[in-house]
Amino acid sequence: HYKKLGVKILTGHATTAVRGDADMLTLQFSDGRTNMLVHVTPAERDACRLDGWVDGDVAEVRLIQDAGEHLADLEGGRFSFDGVPHGLSRLRVLLAAASEPDGATDLQTPRFEI
């Protein structure tokens, strides 16, 4: 069982795909205890790069799309995905420990389009 994170769009539009060089989508997710910030930027012709930060003790971050799942490169609370195809996406964050007693350790974002 997982806990769904809420979303706040800081720049860009969650329903608009990131395609142009000047396009960048910045999303902030939170469950009130754990916060995550994600930047989506164009990379290759038909792909994007995701860079993110989580303020909890992160064990794993996965990007879930219809075509499959991708495991993030992790460094501390930072994570990244290269060569991400466009489409509906969701992030799943596994924390090493809950931020509070009885807190969730498996968090998922709502779906967003990149």
DRENFI-584349 format. One record per residue (C-alpha): x, y, z; residue in one letter. Coordinates in steps of 0.5 Angstrom, whole numbers, plus 500, padded with zeros to 3 digits. Example, Ala and Ser with C-alpha at 12.3 -4.5 7.8 and 13.67 -1.06 7.14 Angstrom:
2
525491516A 527498514S 
This chain:
114
500500500H 503507498Y 501514500K 499519494K 503526494L 500532492G 502536487V 503544486K 506546479I 511552480L 513553472T 510550466G 503546465H 502539468A 498537462T 503540456T 508536454A 515539455V 518539448R 522546446G 529548448D 526554452A 520549456D 521547463M 516544467L 517544475T 513540480L 513540487Q 510534491F 508533498S 504529503D 505534508G 511531511R 516529505T 517534500N 520533493M 521538487L 522535480V 525539474H 523536467V 527539461T 528537454P 534533452A 534529446E 529530440R 524525443D 526525450A 527529457C 531529463R 528529470L 532532476D 529532483G 530532490W 527529496V 528532503D 527525506G 532519507D 531516500V 532508498A 529508491E 526513486V 522510480R 519513474L 513509472I 510510465Q 506505460D 512503457A 515500463G 519503470E 526506470H 530506476L 533513478A 541515479D 541517486L 546521490E 543523497G 536526496G 538528489R 535523483F 536524476S 533520469F 536521463D 533519456G 526519458V 520518453P 515523452H 508520456G 504520462L 509519468S 509518475R 514517480L 515512486R 519514492V 521509497L 524512503L 529508508A 525510514A 518514515A 519521517S 514520523E 512514527P 506511523D 508515517G 509512510A 515509507T 512508500D 510515496L 507516489Q 506522485T 499523481P 500522474R 503528470F 505528462E 512530460I 
